[in-house]
Every structure is written in structure tokens, then in C-alpha cells.
């Protein structure tokens, strides 16, 4: 069971790392004295939230379609968390669209960082719930 949780963490980590590359660039730019605006940080924080929650959402549907997880082995609060991860993905994408299209020129950094934090925590929690459901599925077939 613990190995399943570790696999879930290592499946979640790349989605977070993909987006963190752009935030790393901002840190390097900050250290070298180049100024970056909060709107640029906001866009990249939203990109991380989108990749984290979006890849988790994609993983769920892929596992359900392949049959590695059966719906009856998901707990009721798994569906709530799945809904929250999906809502996080949609809201982050909507905020990203507003910033990227120029509709919001000076977005404060607080909403994107809150979205990033929520997407990261909820998607990790959901990956662990999926690992538990997969463990239950494998034990029921054996």
C-alpha cells in the first residue's frame, strides 16, 4: 500500500515540476536584478495550477477508461475531491485566459497563488485516493 502512495506522489510531482520551470526563471531574473511584474508571476502561477490539476484530471479519466480503477472502489469523498480538482482546473484556466488575453492587466498575485496552492494540495490528495482505489481494485480481482 505504501508503494502505491509513493507511486501516486511520483505521478503528481512531474505535473508540478512542469510549471515550476517558468517560476524558476522568474526567481533567476529577480536575483539578477531584472524586474518582473506581478502579472507575469500571476500568469505562470496559474500555468502551474493548470498543469497540476489538469494532468491529475486526465490521469483519473485515463485510469477509469483503462479499467485500472473501478468506480465502485472510489470512496464518496473521492468524487467530491475529483470535482474540486476539476473546478480548480477550470477556474485556473479561466483566470489564465483573462490575464493572457489582456482583459486583466494588473491581476494581484493572491488569487493565482491561492489557486496554485489549492490545485497542488487537492490534486496530491486525489492522487493518493486513486492509489487506494487502485489497491482495492487489485485486491478485489485477486
KASUL-V488226 format. One record per residue. N is the residue number from 1. RES is the residue in one small letter. OMEGA is omega in radians with two decimals (999 if undefined). Layout:
n:N res:RES omega:OMEGA
n:N res:RES omega:OMEGA
This chain:
n:1 res:x omega:-3.14
n:2 res:x omega:3.10
n:3 res:x omega:3.09
n:4 res:x omega:3.13
n:5 res:x omega:3.11
n:6 res:x omega:3.08
n:7 res:x omega:3.12
n:8 res:x omega:3.12
n:9 res:x omega:-3.13
n:10 res:x omega:2.99
n:11 res:x omega:-3.13
n:12 res:x omega:-3.03
n:13 res:x omega:3.13
n:14 res:x omega:3.13
n:15 res:x omega:3.08
n:16 res:x omega:-3.10
n:17 res:x omega:3.14
n:18 res:x omega:-3.11
n:19 res:x omega:-3.10
n:20 res:x omega:3.14
n:21 res:x omega:3.13
n:22 res:x omega:3.09
n:23 res:x omega:3.07
n:24 res:x omega:3.10
n:25 res:x omega:3.13
n:26 res:x omega:3.08
n:27 res:x omega:3.11
n:28 res:x omega:3.11
n:29 res:x omega:3.12
n:30 res:x omega:-3.14
n:31 res:x omega:-3.14
n:32 res:x omega:3.07
n:33 res:x omega:3.09
n:34 res:x omega:-3.11
n:35 res:x omega:3.01
n:36 res:x omega:-3.09
n:37 res:x omega:3.07
n:38 res:x omega:3.13
n:39 res:x omega:3.11
n:40 res:x omega:3.08
n:41 res:x omega:-3.13
n:42 res:x omega:3.14
n:43 res:x omega:-3.11
n:44 res:x omega:3.07
n:45 res:x omega:3.09
n:46 res:x omega:3.09
n:47 res:x omega:3.09
n:48 res:x omega:3.12
n:49 res:x omega:3.14
n:50 res:x omega:-3.12
n:51 res:x omega:-3.11
n:52 res:x omega:-3.10
n:53 res:x omega:-3.13
n:54 res:x omega:3.12
n:55 res:x omega:3.07
n:56 res:x omega:3.10
n:57 res:x omega:3.10
n:58 res:x omega:3.12
n:59 res:x omega:-3.13
n:60 res:x omega:-3.08
n:61 res:x omega:3.09
n:62 res:x omega:3.13
n:63 res:x omega:3.10
n:64 res:x omega:-3.14
n:65 res:x omega:3.14
n:66 res:x omega:3.13
n:67 res:x omega:3.08
n:68 res:x omega:3.04
n:69 res:x omega:3.09
n:70 res:x omega:-3.06
n:71 res:x omega:-3.10
n:72 res:x omega:3.12
n:73 res:x omega:3.05
n:74 res:x omega:3.12
n:75 res:x omega:-3.13
n:76 res:x omega:-3.14
n:77 res:x omega:3.02
n:78 res:x omega:3.13
n:79 res:x omega:3.09
n:80 res:x omega:-3.14
n:81 res:x omega:3.09
n:82 res:x omega:3.08
n:83 res:x omega:3.12
n:84 res:x omega:3.10
n:85 res:x omega:3.13
n:86 res:x omega:3.09
n:87 res:x omega:3.09
n:88 res:x omega:3.12
n:89 res:x omega:-3.10
n:90 res:x omega:-3.13
n:91 res:x omega:3.10
n:92 res:x omega:3.12
n:93 res:x omega:3.11
n:94 res:x omega:3.10
n:95 res:x omega:3.11
n:96 res:x omega:3.11
n:97 res:x omega:3.11
n:98 res:x omega:-3.11
n:99 res:x omega:-3.08
n:100 res:x omega:-3.13
n:101 res:x omega:3.12
n:102 res:x omega:3.12
n:103 res:x omega:3.08
n:104 res:x omega:-3.06
n:105 res:x omega:-3.10
n:106 res:x omega:3.12
n:107 res:x omega:3.05
n:108 res:x omega:-3.06
n:109 res:x omega:-3.06
n:110 res:x omega:3.14
n:111 res:x omega:3.10
n:112 res:x omega:3.12
n:113 res:x omega:3.06
n:114 res:x omega:3.10
n:115 res:x omega:3.11
n:116 res:x omega:3.13
n:117 res:x omega:-3.14
n:118 res:x omega:3.14
n:119 res:x omega:-3.12
n:120 res:x omega:-3.10
n:121 res:x omega:-3.09
n:122 res:x omega:3.14
n:123 res:x omega:3.07
n:124 res:x omega:3.12
n:125 res:x omega:-3.14
n:126 res:x omega:3.07
n:127 res:x omega:3.11
n:128 res:x omega:3.07
n:129 res:x omega:3.09
n:130 res:x omega:3.10
n:131 res:x omega:3.10
n:132 res:x omega:3.13
n:133 res:x omega:3.10
n:134 res:x omega:3.09
n:135 res:x omega:3.11
n:136 res:x omega:3.13
n:137 res:x omega:-3.13
n:138 res:x omega:3.14
n:139 res:x omega:-3.13
n:140 res:x omega:-3.14
n:141 res:x omega:-3.13
n:142 res:x omega:999
